[in-house]
Amino acid sequence: MRSIRVLGVDPGLTRCGIGVIDSSTGGRVALVEVDVLRTPADAQIGARLLALEVGFQEWIERHHPDVVAVERVFSQHNVRTVMGTAQAAAVAITCAARVGIPVALRTPSEVKAAVTGQGRAGKEQVAFMVRKLLSAPGLVAPADATDALALAICEAWRGAATARITQAQTALAARR
């Protein structure tokens, strides 16, 4: 039985990881679906962003997530890569906002720490822990896809904790 459904997005213009998990009480998480949205590198930027938008909308309509978790774009040496990542992230955020779904932005180190206990974990370690946490040892997916699932798991756990803290603070303020 699900208590929250999270859509995770590992943004990228050529390869965009996307995954959905259900999280139940006690922090248990279950895989719903995972894939990679792809756009051709030689296509016009507008066509690529529209293709991502269509993909995000289809996933949102199919899975009805409670929240969308998107990797926060961080500085890299390759400005071109950062721009594509930021553009893909913006499309995902816009698609969620259009239908009133809250969006959480999570840093790569925050996600790694949540799923592995180590903020500097490698992609192999993240993928291993994602398979273990989702009880899906046979899951074969590219790093973009497992990173999207890691984002969703991080949000399911950290977002729930943040909500409980906010609730407690609101209750405390109301008593004063």
MARDO-490070 format. One record per residue (C-alpha): x, y, z. Coordinates in nm, 3 decimals, padded with zeros to 5 digits. Example, Ala and Ser with C-alpha at 12.3 -4.5 7.8 and 13.67 -1.06 7.14 Angstrom:
% MARDO-490070
+---------+---------+---------+
|       x |       y |       z |
+---------+---------+---------+
|  01.230 | -00.450 |  00.780 |
|  01.367 | -00.106 |  00.714 |
+---------+---------+---------+
% end
This chain:
% MARDO-490070
+---------+---------+---------+
|       x |       y |       z |
+---------+---------+---------+
|  00.000 |  00.000 |  00.000 |
|  00.150 |  00.331 | -00.102 |
|  00.161 |  00.639 |  00.112 |
|  00.350 |  00.858 | -00.135 |
|  00.443 |  00.825 | -00.503 |
|  00.755 |  01.005 | -00.623 |
|  00.868 |  01.072 | -00.979 |
|  01.246 |  01.118 | -00.995 |
|  01.414 |  01.301 | -01.282 |
|  01.788 |  01.291 | -01.353 |
|  01.787 |  01.572 | -01.609 |
|  01.978 |  01.556 | -01.932 |
|  01.916 |  01.677 | -02.283 |
|  02.038 |  01.364 | -02.464 |
|  01.960 |  01.109 | -02.189 |
|  01.715 |  01.196 | -01.913 |
|  01.663 |  00.936 | -01.641 |
|  01.308 |  00.903 | -01.514 |
|  01.168 |  00.671 | -01.250 |
|  00.870 |  00.627 | -01.022 |
|  00.864 |  00.467 | -00.679 |
|  00.603 |  00.416 | -00.412 |
|  00.703 |  00.469 | -00.051 |
|  00.509 |  00.330 |  00.241 |
|  00.531 |  00.368 |  00.616 |
|  00.860 |  00.264 |  00.764 |
|  01.051 |  00.398 |  00.464 |
|  00.989 |  00.095 |  00.246 |
|  01.016 |  00.176 | -00.123 |
|  00.894 | -00.015 | -00.428 |
|  00.978 |  00.024 | -00.795 |
|  00.688 |  00.128 | -01.019 |
|  00.864 |  00.207 | -01.348 |
|  01.199 |  00.334 | -01.475 |
|  01.334 |  00.439 | -01.814 |
|  01.547 |  00.692 | -01.997 |
|  01.398 |  00.962 | -02.220 |
|  01.629 |  01.021 | -02.517 |
|  01.657 |  01.298 | -02.774 |
|  01.889 |  01.299 | -03.077 |
|  02.197 |  01.516 | -03.026 |
|  02.170 |  01.652 | -03.380 |
|  01.808 |  01.771 | -03.344 |
|  01.714 |  02.136 | -03.292 |
|  01.704 |  02.243 | -02.926 |
|  01.334 |  02.333 | -02.945 |
|  01.241 |  01.991 | -03.078 |
|  01.449 |  01.821 | -02.809 |
|  01.286 |  02.019 | -02.528 |
|  00.939 |  01.953 | -02.671 |
|  01.015 |  01.580 | -02.686 |
|  01.117 |  01.587 | -02.318 |
|  00.803 |  01.780 | -02.231 |
|  00.584 |  01.520 | -02.401 |
|  00.769 |  01.244 | -02.218 |
|  00.735 |  01.412 | -01.877 |
|  00.365 |  01.479 | -01.935 |
|  00.303 |  01.116 | -02.030 |
|  00.476 |  00.993 | -01.714 |
|  00.286 |  01.239 | -01.494 |
| -00.048 |  01.141 | -01.650 |
|  00.029 |  00.769 | -01.625 |
|  00.161 |  00.766 | -01.267 |
| -00.001 |  01.063 | -01.089 |
|  00.296 |  01.134 | -00.859 |
|  00.251 |  01.319 | -00.531 |
|  00.584 |  01.496 | -00.577 |
|  00.851 |  01.529 | -00.847 |
|  01.216 |  01.519 | -00.742 |
|  01.464 |  01.678 | -00.982 |
|  01.840 |  01.682 | -00.950 |
|  01.960 |  02.034 | -00.874 |
|  02.192 |  02.152 | -01.149 |
|  02.542 |  02.210 | -01.023 |
|  02.842 |  02.382 | -01.174 |
|  03.056 |  02.181 | -01.412 |
|  03.351 |  02.272 | -01.629 |
|  03.154 |  02.201 | -01.946 |
|  02.911 |  02.493 | -01.982 |
|  02.732 |  02.323 | -02.272 |
|  02.650 |  02.020 | -02.053 |
|  02.529 |  02.244 | -01.769 |
|  02.300 |  02.435 | -02.006 |
|  02.140 |  02.118 | -02.144 |
|  02.095 |  01.976 | -01.796 |
|  01.940 |  02.300 | -01.672 |
|  01.706 |  02.318 | -01.970 |
|  01.587 |  01.958 | -01.919 |
|  01.538 |  02.023 | -01.546 |
|  01.334 |  02.337 | -01.621 |
|  01.104 |  02.143 | -01.853 |
|  01.043 |  01.878 | -01.584 |
|  00.975 |  02.146 | -01.321 |
|  00.735 |  02.329 | -01.555 |
|  00.542 |  02.010 | -01.639 |
|  00.495 |  01.935 | -01.268 |
|  00.399 |  02.294 | -01.185 |
|  00.145 |  02.303 | -01.469 |
| -00.062 |  02.034 | -01.293 |
|  00.005 |  02.151 | -00.937 |
|  00.253 |  01.883 | -00.831 |
|  00.516 |  02.003 | -00.582 |
|  00.878 |  01.987 | -00.697 |
|  01.178 |  01.913 | -00.478 |
|  01.530 |  01.993 | -00.593 |
|  01.802 |  01.767 | -00.451 |
|  02.179 |  01.793 | -00.491 |
|  02.378 |  01.494 | -00.615 |
|  02.567 |  01.464 | -00.285 |
|  02.240 |  01.480 | -00.088 |
|  02.096 |  01.197 | -00.298 |
|  02.411 |  00.985 | -00.267 |
|  02.420 |  01.035 |  00.110 |
|  02.053 |  00.939 |  00.143 |
|  02.080 |  00.611 | -00.047 |
|  02.437 |  00.502 |  00.032 |
|  02.530 |  00.688 |  00.351 |
|  02.818 |  00.854 |  00.165 |
|  02.783 |  01.183 | -00.022 |
|  03.077 |  01.102 | -00.249 |
|  02.961 |  00.755 | -00.355 |
|  03.023 |  00.644 | -00.711 |
|  02.755 |  00.564 | -00.967 |
|  02.809 |  00.188 | -00.922 |
|  02.752 |  00.214 | -00.547 |
|  02.437 |  00.423 | -00.599 |
|  02.304 |  00.170 | -00.852 |
|  02.381 | -00.120 | -00.615 |
|  02.195 |  00.046 | -00.327 |
|  01.900 |  00.141 | -00.547 |
|  01.861 | -00.226 | -00.649 |
|  01.894 | -00.335 | -00.286 |
|  01.650 | -00.075 | -00.147 |
|  01.392 | -00.152 | -00.416 |
|  01.436 | -00.530 | -00.372 |
|  01.512 | -00.545 | -00.744 |
|  01.844 | -00.732 | -00.771 |
|  01.785 | -00.807 | -01.140 |
|  01.722 | -00.444 | -01.234 |
|  01.947 | -00.362 | -01.527 |
|  01.930 |  00.005 | -01.608 |
|  02.171 |  00.278 | -01.721 |
|  02.312 |  00.515 | -01.460 |
|  02.068 |  00.789 | -01.569 |
|  01.777 |  00.562 | -01.475 |
|  01.917 |  00.443 | -01.140 |
|  02.007 |  00.804 | -01.055 |
|  01.642 |  00.902 | -01.117 |
|  01.530 |  00.625 | -00.879 |
|  01.786 |  00.740 | -00.621 |
|  01.640 |  01.092 | -00.644 |
|  01.291 |  00.953 | -00.587 |
|  01.405 |  00.746 | -00.287 |
|  01.587 |  01.046 | -00.139 |
|  01.276 |  01.262 | -00.172 |
|  01.050 |  00.992 | -00.027 |
|  01.268 |  00.976 |  00.283 |
|  01.388 |  01.335 |  00.324 |
|  01.067 |  01.497 |  00.203 |
|  00.862 |  01.298 |  00.453 |
|  01.098 |  01.398 |  00.733 |
|  01.083 |  01.764 |  00.630 |
|  00.702 |  01.750 |  00.622 |
|  00.692 |  01.604 |  00.975 |
|  00.926 |  01.875 |  01.105 |
|  00.713 |  02.148 |  00.943 |
|  00.398 |  01.992 |  01.090 |
|  00.552 |  01.984 |  01.437 |
|  00.670 |  02.345 |  01.408 |
|  00.323 |  02.456 |  01.296 |
|  00.159 |  02.272 |  01.587 |
|  00.406 |  02.424 |  01.832 |
|  00.346 |  02.775 |  01.697 |
| -00.032 |  02.725 |  01.722 |
| -00.001 |  02.635 |  02.092 |
|  00.185 |  02.956 |  02.172 |
+---------+---------+---------+
% end
